Amino acid sequence: MSCLGELALPLIGAPMFLVSHPELVLAQCLSGIVGAFPSLNARPADQLHAWLAQISRTLALAREEAPERRIAPYAVNLIVHSGNPRLEGDLAACIEFKVPLVITSLSSPGDLVRRVHAYGGRVFHDVISVRHAEKALSEGVDGLILVCAGAGGHGGLLNPIAFTAEVRRFWGGPLVLAGTLTEGRHILAAQVMGADYAYMGTRFIATKEAQASPAYQQAILEARAADIVYTDHFTGIPGNYLKAGILAAGLDPGHLPARGEKPDFGKTAAGEPAKAWRDIWGAGQGVGNVSDVPGVEELVTRLRREYEAAKSRV
C-alpha cells in the first residue's frame, strides 16, 4: 500500500487555479486518483468550509456504500507565501476537516508541517530546485513534488531525469513528478525515473468536470508545445501560459515587458481590463497531446489502460 492508500493509478491531479473545484476533485477521487484544489479557488474565503464539508461527506458516504472500491484521498493546495492573507484561515479550515494531504507552494512550509502532522495529515511541497527540496525536507515535509521544465503554471526549468536523479541521492521518501505528463505511459515513465507518483494538471483542464471556459478548453485542444510562453510578467514568478490567452488579452506574447516593469494585462474581448489571475490561461507543454474533452472517469480509465499496456511492453 502506498502512503496515500490504494490508488487506481499512482497519480495526483494537480491543483489548478480557478479550474479545480469540488466537482473535478470528487470525480478524480471517485475514479481512484488523488484530486486536489487550491484553497484560493474557494471565493469568498468562507466558501472553503462548504467545499471541504461537501468533499469529506461525499467521499465518506462513497466509502461506506462500497468498501471494496478504490476511492482516493483529496488534497488542498495552500500558498504559503507571505503575501497570501488567507493562509492562516485556510490552514485552520484544513485542520478542522483533517484534510488528508496538504500541498504547499511558493515558500517554505515552516510551522505548517507540525500543525498538519498534529491531526495525522501529510504535507507534500512543490519544489523547482534541489536547494528548495533540501529546505523543505529540513522542515519535515512528507513528500516532494518536483515541478520540472514544461509544467503548467509556476514551473521550473530543470530536466525531469536530472532533477529526479539528484533528489533521489538524498531523499528516499515519497516523490511526485510534474511536467508535461498526459498519458498513462508517462505515469510509468515517471516511476521508472524514480518517482512514486505522477502529477497531471493540463490534461484535466480539458475534462467535462473542470471549471474552465469553453474558450480555454478549445485553446488547450488547438495548442502545441510551441504555443506555451514561459514568463514572469504576469505574477512576478516564472510560469507557463497559453499564447492564445495572452493574445486574447490584447498582448504580444513575443514582446512582453521586461521584469520589473509594471505588468500590463491588456483588455478582454468585451473591452474590459484583463486580470492576470482570471484571463491569462496557464498550461503546460503537454498540450500538444490533448485532443478531446472526456469525463474524468473515462479519462482515468484510459490512463489506466495505457499504463498497463506500457508495463506489458516494457
PLY file of the C-alpha trace (Angstrom):
ply
format ascii 1.0
element vertex 314
property float x
property float y
property float z
element edge 313
property int vertex1
property int vertex2
end_header
0.00 0.00 0.00
1.31 3.45 -0.92
1.47 6.31 1.58
-1.75 7.64 0.01
-3.60 4.34 0.16
-4.63 2.00 -2.65
-4.98 4.13 -5.78
-6.27 3.06 -9.18
-3.16 4.75 -10.58
-0.14 6.36 -8.88
-1.48 9.74 -9.96
-2.29 13.08 -8.34
-4.49 15.54 -10.19
-2.60 18.82 -9.86
-4.45 21.67 -8.14
-5.18 24.27 -10.82
-6.10 27.87 -10.09
-9.77 28.59 -10.94
-10.06 25.21 -12.73
-10.08 22.72 -9.83
-13.39 22.84 -7.94
-15.22 20.16 -5.90
-16.81 18.61 -9.00
-13.41 17.88 -10.55
-11.80 16.83 -7.25
-14.62 14.41 -6.40
-14.60 12.91 -9.88
-10.86 12.30 -9.57
-11.05 10.78 -6.09
-14.01 8.55 -7.00
-12.04 7.38 -10.05
-9.20 6.30 -7.77
-6.66 9.10 -8.15
-5.89 11.93 -5.74
-7.88 15.05 -6.51
-6.62 18.45 -5.40
-7.65 22.09 -5.46
-6.06 25.40 -4.40
-7.77 26.83 -1.33
-7.85 30.21 -3.10
-10.34 28.80 -5.62
-12.98 28.98 -2.89
-14.27 32.55 -3.11
-15.22 34.15 -0.78
-12.96 32.62 1.84
-15.78 31.17 3.95
-16.82 29.02 0.98
-13.79 26.84 1.73
-15.64 25.33 4.71
-18.57 24.41 2.47
-16.27 22.82 -0.10
-14.38 20.78 2.50
-17.63 19.62 4.07
-19.02 18.60 0.67
-15.90 16.70 -0.36
-15.44 14.98 3.01
-19.10 13.98 3.23
-19.31 12.68 -0.34
-16.15 10.57 -0.10
-17.10 9.16 3.30
-20.53 8.13 2.01
-19.00 6.55 -1.11
-16.57 4.52 1.01
-19.41 3.39 3.27
-21.54 2.28 0.33
-18.71 0.47 -1.49
-15.92 -0.55 0.94
-14.13 -2.52 -1.78
-13.95 0.46 -4.17
-10.64 2.30 -4.62
-11.52 5.81 -3.53
-8.55 8.14 -3.25
-7.94 10.84 -0.64
-8.11 14.51 -1.59
-5.63 17.33 -1.21
-5.73 21.08 -0.66
-3.04 23.37 -2.03
-2.02 26.21 0.28
0.04 29.14 -0.97
2.40 29.75 1.95
3.83 32.95 0.55
3.79 35.91 2.97
1.61 37.80 0.51
-1.31 35.41 0.98
-3.64 36.99 3.58
-5.84 33.88 3.66
-3.16 31.41 4.70
-3.97 31.23 8.42
-7.71 30.97 7.90
-7.41 28.39 5.12
-4.98 26.33 7.20
-7.39 26.43 10.13
-10.13 25.06 7.87
-7.85 22.25 6.69
-7.08 21.38 10.30
-10.77 21.42 11.22
-11.66 18.99 8.42
-8.46 16.95 8.80
-7.54 17.28 5.12
-5.54 14.11 4.30
-2.92 15.82 2.12
-1.83 19.45 2.15
0.24 20.62 -0.82
2.33 23.72 -0.08
3.71 26.09 -2.69
5.84 29.20 -3.31
7.60 29.37 0.06
8.92 27.10 2.80
6.07 25.49 4.77
7.62 26.16 8.18
5.38 25.56 11.21
2.51 24.46 8.96
4.03 20.96 8.79
3.84 20.46 12.55
0.23 21.64 12.65
-0.85 19.29 9.85
1.05 16.38 11.40
-0.75 17.02 14.69
-4.04 15.70 13.27
-2.40 12.97 11.16
-2.25 14.75 7.81
0.63 14.73 5.35
2.41 17.60 3.63
3.87 17.48 0.12
5.81 20.53 -1.07
6.25 21.93 -4.60
9.91 22.49 -5.50
11.71 23.67 -8.63
15.30 23.28 -7.44
17.45 20.98 -5.33
18.00 23.81 -2.85
14.24 24.18 -2.39
13.94 20.41 -1.91
16.59 20.34 0.80
14.98 23.28 2.59
11.53 21.67 2.57
12.88 18.38 3.87
14.67 20.17 6.69
11.23 21.44 7.80
9.76 17.94 7.93
7.60 17.61 4.81
6.42 14.09 3.96
6.92 14.30 0.21
8.33 16.42 -2.60
6.66 17.45 -5.84
9.33 18.10 -8.47
7.87 20.76 -10.79
10.03 20.33 -13.88
10.52 22.11 -17.19
7.32 22.48 -19.20
4.92 22.17 -16.26
1.82 24.35 -16.38
1.57 27.34 -14.07
4.60 28.19 -11.93
7.01 25.62 -13.34
10.76 25.30 -13.13
13.44 24.76 -15.75
15.11 21.51 -14.68
15.01 18.38 -16.81
12.94 15.69 -15.01
15.61 12.98 -15.40
18.33 15.17 -13.91
16.09 16.60 -11.18
14.74 13.22 -10.06
18.15 11.56 -10.05
19.74 14.32 -7.99
16.96 14.44 -5.38
16.96 10.64 -5.09
20.59 10.82 -3.95
19.45 12.23 -0.59
15.70 11.55 -0.34
14.13 8.08 -0.27
10.60 9.17 0.65
7.53 9.97 -1.48
8.43 11.76 -4.70
5.99 13.18 -7.24
7.00 14.17 -10.78
5.27 17.08 -12.54
5.64 18.49 -16.03
4.12 17.61 -19.47
2.58 14.29 -18.38
-0.61 13.49 -20.31
-0.73 9.71 -20.90
-0.68 6.51 -18.90
2.75 5.58 -20.22
4.05 8.90 -18.88
2.99 7.82 -15.38
5.04 4.65 -15.79
7.97 6.70 -17.14
7.86 8.86 -14.00
8.12 5.72 -11.87
10.96 4.32 -13.96
12.86 7.57 -13.39
12.50 7.14 -9.63
9.26 8.93 -8.71
6.45 7.28 -6.75
3.61 9.31 -8.26
2.88 11.40 -11.33
1.33 14.88 -11.15
-1.04 15.73 -14.01
-2.74 19.08 -14.48
-3.12 20.36 -18.05
-4.72 17.10 -19.28
-7.52 17.61 -16.71
-8.28 21.17 -17.87
-9.87 19.54 -20.90
-12.40 17.44 -18.99
-16.13 17.85 -18.54
-15.84 18.43 -14.78
-13.17 21.15 -14.98
-14.20 24.75 -14.28
-12.56 26.02 -17.47
-14.35 28.17 -20.02
-15.12 26.71 -23.47
-12.60 29.17 -24.93
-9.90 27.98 -22.52
-10.58 24.32 -23.30
-10.62 24.99 -27.04
-7.27 26.78 -26.74
-5.88 23.69 -24.99
-7.11 21.46 -27.82
-5.59 23.67 -30.51
-2.25 24.39 -28.83
1.12 22.74 -29.29
4.23 22.93 -27.13
5.44 25.90 -29.16
2.31 27.80 -28.07
3.40 27.87 -24.43
5.10 31.05 -23.15
7.37 30.95 -20.10
7.36 34.34 -18.38
7.28 36.09 -15.01
5.42 39.08 -16.46
2.01 38.29 -15.02
2.70 37.26 -11.42
6.36 38.04 -10.82
7.11 34.30 -10.67
8.09 32.43 -13.87
5.33 30.27 -15.26
3.91 28.71 -18.42
0.93 30.26 -20.19
-1.03 29.77 -23.40
-0.25 32.20 -26.21
-3.96 32.21 -27.09
-4.88 33.65 -23.69
-2.18 36.30 -23.92
-3.35 37.30 -27.40
-6.97 37.38 -26.23
-5.92 39.95 -23.63
-4.55 42.16 -26.42
-0.86 41.50 -25.66
2.02 40.34 -27.86
3.40 37.06 -26.43
6.74 37.70 -28.11
7.21 41.20 -26.72
6.07 41.23 -23.12
7.62 43.95 -20.94
10.82 43.08 -19.11
10.85 42.01 -15.48
10.48 44.94 -13.14
8.22 46.92 -15.45
4.62 47.43 -14.43
2.56 44.46 -15.71
0.07 45.22 -18.45
-2.71 42.68 -18.69
-4.44 44.19 -21.72
-8.19 44.01 -22.29
-10.67 41.20 -22.73
-12.78 40.71 -25.88
-15.50 42.72 -24.13
-13.12 45.67 -23.79
-12.74 45.34 -20.01
-9.32 45.41 -18.32
-7.93 41.87 -18.25
-6.81 40.36 -14.96
-3.84 38.00 -14.81
-5.48 35.71 -12.26
-8.61 35.34 -14.40
-7.85 35.99 -18.06
-4.30 34.71 -18.62
-4.56 30.93 -19.06
-1.94 28.63 -17.58
-0.97 25.38 -19.33
1.99 23.04 -19.71
3.95 21.95 -22.75
2.00 18.70 -22.88
-0.93 20.49 -24.58
0.05 19.06 -27.95
-1.11 15.66 -26.75
-4.59 16.77 -25.64
-7.25 16.33 -28.31
-10.59 15.74 -26.59
-12.73 16.68 -23.57
-13.79 13.46 -21.85
-15.29 12.99 -18.42
-12.81 12.29 -15.63
-13.90 8.67 -15.16
-13.43 7.99 -18.87
-10.03 9.69 -18.86
-8.75 7.81 -15.81
-9.92 4.51 -17.33
-7.98 5.41 -20.48
-4.88 6.38 -18.50
-5.01 3.13 -16.56
-5.31 1.11 -19.77
-2.34 2.98 -21.27
-0.33 2.49 -18.08
-0.90 -1.27 -18.04
-0.15 -1.56 -21.77
3.12 0.30 -21.27
4.08 -2.03 -18.42
3.38 -5.01 -20.66
5.54 -3.59 -23.46
8.41 -2.90 -21.10
0 1
1 2
2 3
3 4
4 5
5 6
6 7
7 8
8 9
9 10
10 11
11 12
12 13
13 14
14 15
15 16
16 17
17 18
18 19
19 20
20 21
21 22
22 23
23 24
24 25
25 26
26 27
27 28
28 29
29 30
30 31
31 32
32 33
33 34
34 35
35 36
36 37
37 38
38 39
39 40
40 41
41 42
42 43
43 44
44 45
45 46
46 47
47 48
48 49
49 50
50 51
51 52
52 53
53 54
54 55
55 56
56 57
57 58
58 59
59 60
60 61
61 62
62 63
63 64
64 65
65 66
66 67
67 68
68 69
69 70
70 71
71 72
72 73
73 74
74 75
75 76
76 77
77 78
78 79
79 80
80 81
81 82
82 83
83 84
84 85
85 86
86 87
87 88
88 89
89 90
90 91
91 92
92 93
93 94
94 95
95 96
96 97
97 98
98 99
99 100
100 101
101 102
102 103
103 104
104 105
105 106
106 107
107 108
108 109
109 110
110 111
111 112
112 113
113 114
114 115
115 116
116 117
117 118
118 119
119 120
120 121
121 122
122 123
123 124
124 125
125 126
126 127
127 128
128 129
129 130
130 131
131 132
132 133
133 134
134 135
135 136
136 137
137 138
138 139
139 140
140 141
141 142
142 143
143 144
144 145
145 146
146 147
147 148
148 149
149 150
150 151
151 152
152 153
153 154
154 155
155 156
156 157
157 158
158 159
159 160
160 161
161 162
162 163
163 164
164 165
165 166
166 167
167 168
168 169
169 170
170 171
171 172
172 173
173 174
174 175
175 176
176 177
177 178
178 179
179 180
180 181
181 182
182 183
183 184
184 185
185 186
186 187
187 188
188 189
189 190
190 191
191 192
192 193
193 194
194 195
195 196
196 197
197 198
198 199
199 200
200 201
201 202
202 203
203 204
204 205
205 206
206 207
207 208
208 209
209 210
210 211
211 212
212 213
213 214
214 215
215 216
216 217
217 218
218 219
219 220
220 221
221 222
222 223
223 224
224 225
225 226
226 227
227 228
228 229
229 230
230 231
231 232
232 233
233 234
234 235
235 236
236 237
237 238
238 239
239 240
240 241
241 242
242 243
243 244
244 245
245 246
246 247
247 248
248 249
249 250
250 251
251 252
252 253
253 254
254 255
255 256
256 257
257 258
258 259
259 260
260 261
261 262
262 263
263 264
264 265
265 266
266 267
267 268
268 269
269 270
270 271
271 272
272 273
273 274
274 275
275 276
276 277
277 278
278 279
279 280
280 281
281 282
282 283
283 284
284 285
285 286
286 287
287 288
288 289
289 290
290 291
291 292
292 293
293 294
294 295
295 296
296 297
297 298
298 299
299 300
300 301
301 302
302 303
303 304
304 305
305 306
306 307
307 308
308 309
309 310
310 311
311 312
312 313
